[in-house]
Amino acid sequence: MSNRLRYCAIIAILLATLAACTTSAVDSEFPVPVVDKLPITVAVYFDQAFSNYAYREQSPGEKSWVIMIGSANVEMMRRIFQGMFQETVELPELPGLKFPVGQVDAVIAPEVESFEVRTPQPPQYTPDGTQLLRGVDESTDRFTVWITYRMTMYDDQGRQIASWPVRAYGQTPEGVMDMFGPDEALARATTIAMRDAGAYLSIYFEDEPRIREWMREEGVSNRPAPRKPGKAIRAR
């Protein structure tokens, strides 16, 4: 069997396994970011949609597959905010509303705005055996995950300070699919995307213009000027 046929056969087997119904639970261990803590106390609200988030997809004629990231969402944000702020507390409900919120400077409510997955794709060939290259990474034996989180921040009186997206990208590391199969490969890609989101949020939080304005009004600042976003930003 030629290498080309062998590669296509492997991808076909993996996709058939995936179609049978894959449920991937994402790793809930995330590092605390090493950044200068802001001297503020922030209350965090995780609603049910965020803390129980599961992405489901079903193609015609195939069984569904599920990616469960709810508990990982909560644990990631806990760890990120632990490193970002002097103190954090969790709210059982969004004060909505029950403002004002005592003894905190701000309230943050994260949500998952979008979640997209690209499954492994076998290469395409012409009848004479020439591989068709329609774009960068058109054929792949890896999963690719894009996540957009929506962060909304309020002051202690319930006035919205800012609402901004945090976009992230992750791809299965080389060799994971072969060694551990599609469930783990998909979970790894999702975890990498979530860590990308956490890194971006912790590094560039103060660079959001409306947050910087609020910090100036409150007399809170760690850096004199915003920085240009770096590689933590991923574009589709």
C-alpha positions as CSV (number, residue, x, y, z in Angstrom):
1,M,0.0,0.0,0.0
2,S,1.4,3.4,-1.0
3,N,2.0,6.1,1.7
4,R,-0.8,8.1,0.2
5,L,-3.3,5.3,0.4
6,R,-2.1,4.4,3.9
7,Y,-2.6,8.0,5.1
8,C,-6.1,8.1,3.6
9,A,-7.0,4.8,5.3
10,I,-5.8,6.1,8.7
11,I,-7.9,9.3,8.4
12,A,-10.9,7.3,7.3
13,I,-10.6,5.0,10.3
14,L,-10.2,8.0,12.7
15,L,-13.2,9.7,11.2
16,A,-15.3,6.6,11.5
17,T,-14.3,6.2,15.1
18,L,-15.2,9.9,15.7
19,A,-18.6,9.5,14.0
20,A,-19.6,6.6,16.4
21,C,-20.1,9.2,19.1
22,T,-17.2,11.0,20.8
23,T,-17.4,12.6,24.2
24,S,-14.3,14.5,25.2
25,A,-13.9,15.9,28.7
26,V,-11.3,18.7,28.9
27,D,-8.5,18.8,31.4
28,S,-9.3,21.1,34.3
29,E,-5.8,21.9,35.4
30,F,-4.6,25.4,34.4
31,P,-1.6,27.4,35.7
32,V,-1.9,30.6,37.6
33,P,-0.6,33.4,35.4
34,V,2.6,35.1,36.5
35,V,1.6,38.8,36.2
36,D,1.5,41.8,38.5
37,K,-1.8,41.6,40.5
38,L,-4.1,44.6,40.3
39,P,-4.9,45.9,43.8
40,I,-8.7,45.4,43.4
41,T,-11.3,43.0,44.6
42,V,-13.3,41.4,41.9
43,A,-16.5,39.4,42.2
44,V,-17.0,36.7,39.5
45,Y,-20.3,35.2,38.3
46,F,-20.4,31.9,36.4
47,D,-23.9,31.3,35.1
48,Q,-25.2,27.8,34.4
49,A,-24.6,28.1,30.6
50,F,-21.0,28.8,31.3
51,S,-20.3,26.3,34.0
52,N,-22.2,23.5,32.2
53,Y,-21.1,24.4,28.6
54,A,-21.0,21.4,26.2
55,Y,-20.5,21.7,22.4
56,R,-22.5,19.2,20.3
57,E,-22.3,18.5,16.6
58,Q,-24.0,16.0,14.4
59,S,-23.5,15.5,10.7
60,P,-26.2,14.0,8.6
61,G,-26.2,10.2,8.8
62,E,-23.7,10.2,11.6
63,K,-23.9,10.0,15.4
64,S,-23.2,13.1,17.5
65,W,-20.0,14.0,19.3
66,V,-19.7,16.2,22.4
67,I,-17.0,18.4,24.0
68,M,-17.6,19.1,27.6
69,I,-15.8,22.2,28.9
70,G,-18.1,23.5,31.6
71,S,-16.0,22.6,34.7
72,A,-12.8,23.4,32.8
73,N,-14.2,26.9,32.0
74,V,-14.8,27.6,35.7
75,E,-11.5,26.3,36.9
76,M,-9.6,28.2,34.2
77,M,-11.2,31.5,35.1
78,R,-10.7,30.9,38.8
79,R,-7.0,30.4,38.2
80,I,-6.6,33.3,35.8
81,F,-8.4,35.7,38.1
82,Q,-6.4,34.4,41.1
83,G,-3.3,35.6,39.4
84,M,-4.7,38.8,38.0
85,F,-6.4,40.4,41.1
86,Q,-5.6,41.0,44.7
87,E,-8.7,39.2,45.8
88,T,-11.6,37.4,44.0
89,V,-15.0,36.2,45.3
90,E,-17.7,34.2,43.5
91,L,-21.3,35.2,43.3
92,P,-24.1,32.7,43.4
93,E,-26.1,34.9,41.1
94,L,-25.5,38.1,39.0
95,P,-26.6,40.9,41.3
96,G,-29.1,42.1,38.6
97,L,-30.1,42.2,39.8
98,K,-29.0,43.0,43.3
99,F,-26.6,45.9,43.0
100,P,-24.8,47.5,44.7
101,V,-22.4,44.7,45.6
102,G,-20.6,45.4,48.9
103,Q,-16.8,45.2,49.4
104,V,-15.9,44.6,45.8
105,D,-14.6,47.0,43.1
106,A,-16.0,45.2,40.1
107,V,-18.0,42.2,38.9
108,I,-17.0,40.1,35.9
109,A,-19.3,37.6,34.1
110,P,-17.7,35.5,31.4
111,E,-19.6,33.5,28.8
112,V,-18.8,31.3,25.8
113,E,-19.7,33.3,22.7
114,S,-18.7,30.7,20.1
115,F,-17.0,27.4,19.8
116,E,-15.8,25.9,16.5
117,V,-14.1,22.7,15.6
118,R,-12.3,21.5,12.5
119,T,-12.0,17.8,12.3
120,P,-9.2,15.8,10.6
121,Q,-9.5,16.1,6.8
122,P,-7.9,13.6,4.3
123,P,-6.0,15.0,1.4
124,Q,-7.8,15.3,-2.0
125,Y,-6.3,14.0,-5.2
126,T,-6.9,14.3,-8.9
127,P,-7.5,11.2,-11.0
128,D,-3.8,11.1,-11.9
129,G,-2.7,11.1,-8.3
130,T,-1.8,14.8,-7.9
131,Q,-2.7,16.2,-4.4
132,L,-5.0,19.2,-4.5
133,L,-3.8,22.0,-2.3
134,R,-6.8,24.4,-1.9
135,G,-5.3,26.3,1.1
136,V,-3.0,26.3,4.0
137,D,-3.3,23.1,6.1
138,E,-6.2,21.9,3.9
139,S,-5.4,18.3,4.7
140,T,-4.6,17.4,8.3
141,D,-4.8,14.6,10.8
142,R,-5.3,17.1,13.7
143,F,-8.2,18.8,15.3
144,T,-8.4,22.6,15.3
145,V,-10.5,24.5,17.9
146,W,-11.5,28.1,17.9
147,I,-13.2,29.6,21.1
148,T,-14.5,33.1,21.6
149,Y,-15.2,34.1,25.2
150,R,-17.3,37.2,26.0
151,M,-16.1,39.1,29.1
152,T,-18.5,41.6,30.7
153,M,-17.4,43.8,33.5
154,Y,-19.5,45.9,35.8
155,D,-18.7,48.4,38.6
156,D,-20.0,47.8,42.1
157,Q,-23.2,49.7,41.2
158,G,-24.1,47.5,38.3
159,R,-23.0,49.9,35.5
160,Q,-21.3,48.1,32.6
161,I,-17.7,49.1,32.4
162,A,-16.7,47.0,29.3
163,S,-17.7,44.0,27.2
164,W,-15.1,42.5,25.0
165,P,-14.2,39.3,23.2
166,V,-11.3,37.0,24.0
167,R,-10.5,34.8,21.0
168,A,-8.4,31.7,21.2
169,Y,-7.0,28.9,19.0
170,G,-5.7,25.4,19.6
171,Q,-4.6,22.5,17.6
172,T,-3.8,18.9,18.5
173,P,0.0,18.4,19.0
174,E,1.8,16.2,16.6
175,G,1.6,12.5,17.5
176,V,-1.3,12.7,19.9
177,M,-3.9,11.4,17.5
178,D,-1.8,8.3,16.7
179,M,-0.9,7.6,20.4
180,F,-4.2,8.3,22.2
181,G,-7.0,8.5,19.6
182,P,-9.6,11.1,18.6
183,D,-11.1,11.7,22.0
184,E,-7.8,12.7,23.6
185,A,-6.7,14.6,20.4
186,L,-9.9,16.7,20.5
187,A,-9.5,17.3,24.2
188,R,-5.9,18.4,23.8
189,A,-6.8,20.9,21.1
190,T,-9.5,22.4,23.2
191,T,-7.3,22.7,26.3
192,I,-4.6,24.5,24.2
193,A,-7.3,26.9,23.0
194,M,-8.5,27.6,26.5
195,R,-4.9,28.2,27.7
196,D,-4.5,30.6,24.8
197,A,-7.6,32.5,26.0
198,G,-6.3,32.6,29.6
199,A,-2.9,33.9,28.5
200,Y,-4.5,36.7,26.4
201,L,-6.9,37.7,29.1
202,S,-4.3,37.9,31.9
203,I,-1.7,39.8,29.7
204,Y,-3.9,42.2,27.9
205,F,-6.7,42.9,30.4
206,E,-5.5,46.4,31.2
207,D,-5.2,47.2,27.5
208,E,-8.9,47.2,26.9
209,P,-9.6,51.0,26.5
210,R,-12.7,51.1,28.6
211,I,-11.1,49.2,31.4
212,R,-8.1,51.5,31.4
213,E,-10.4,54.5,31.6
214,W,-12.2,53.0,34.6
215,M,-8.9,52.2,36.3
216,R,-7.7,55.8,35.8
217,E,-11.0,57.0,37.4
218,E,-10.5,54.6,40.3
219,G,-6.8,55.5,40.7
220,V,-5.7,51.9,39.8
221,S,-2.9,51.2,37.4
222,N,0.1,48.9,36.9
223,R,1.4,50.1,33.6
224,P,1.7,53.5,32.0
225,A,0.7,52.6,28.5
226,P,-1.1,49.9,26.5
227,R,0.9,47.3,24.6
228,K,0.3,45.9,21.2
229,P,-1.3,42.5,21.2
230,G,1.2,39.7,20.5
231,K,0.9,36.1,19.5
232,A,-1.8,35.3,22.0
233,I,-4.3,36.6,19.4
234,R,-5.3,34.0,16.9
235,A,-7.2,34.8,13.7
236,R,-9.4,32.4,11.8
